């Protein structure tokens, strides 16, 4: 029992040092134990603050250890328009280029440890693209905050090009439209990094618990719903600027790296349905989000492959082997995106026993950006199956 108590205190101190009071590492050990106990009492009180005990209760055991399996995918679809007559012989006017970067469906396993919804988790990929995730979560009776840091390598590329060609036999005739799509060979993997920070405020927290559905630190005893408002910050970095990808970069309109930033605010509704007594809980949440702050930064690259492709000389395929491709920075452009309407929705199913629970979660996020003659959208989805124990 003493060893278990020591383990609990040690984990709580780790959580405190990670995202509550980093400066306490210089304090003495007795003071750390006292501080941990005070913070634990504060978290206990805030978990049920202002709630109706006939709708929401708190498990007796506060600690949670969760084993999770995940599947997720990101799909970035871009669209740009430029003067094709300057680059391709016979092209009249603008060319529309629609490159698309889609990651493989990636599965991963992870472990999450927390105290009444305050916790930290890590997961690593086992199939699909190679990557890892860190998750931080904080929750109280009327709020929920989550941070996610996702890094992985992989991605599948494809592009759609459309425009108009001059009639080769009679230039006086109207240009003939053309359109073709093709997969793009990925010689070196794309490196993708995303950071997400989102917070939800619950208005009807007296009878509705967001934590009961998404971190299982509380129990929803009767059905209830609530209006919610949310804030979301999202950053993504798609980087495939490798020498061996010089041909891919040319097909992507010279772009070899793309960074995006978005700040969104939204309002929606969420509902916890308790269909019967026993421990089953179903939740749905939908929240349209307005994105007044959006920025995209693109990195363009020149290369010996690009220079050879755009000159007036006909070259053979083996004249420049892939291992001899070389890229060099060309330019960097940073543009603010127009106001966009995005969307975030979640769903979960949970079943609780006294000291164990299982849950399945699904999350979908849709975002858009638009500036000048360029636009794009990002779809990101994830599902998870979780088995948790309370200590």
Secondary structure, DSSP 8 states (H G I E B T S, - for coil): -HHHHHHHHHHHHHHHHHHT-GGGGGS-HHHHHHHHHHHHHHHHHHHSTT--TTTEE--S--EEEEEEEEEEEEEEEEEEEEEGGGTSTTB-SEEEEEEEEE---EEEEEEEEEETTEEEEEEEEEESSEEEEEEEEEE-SSEEEEEEEEEEEE-EEEEEEEEEE--SS-TTS--EEEEEEEEE--SS-EEEEEEEEEEEEETTTTT--HHHHHT-SSEE-S-EEEEEEEEEEEEEEEE---GGGHHHHHHTTTEEEEEEEEEEEEEEEEEEE--STTSEEEEEEEEEEEEEEEEEEEEEEEEHHHHHHHSSS---TTSS-GGG--EEEEEEEEEE---EEEEEEEEEEEEE-SSEEEEEEEEEEEEEEEETTEEEEEEEEEEEEEEEEE-
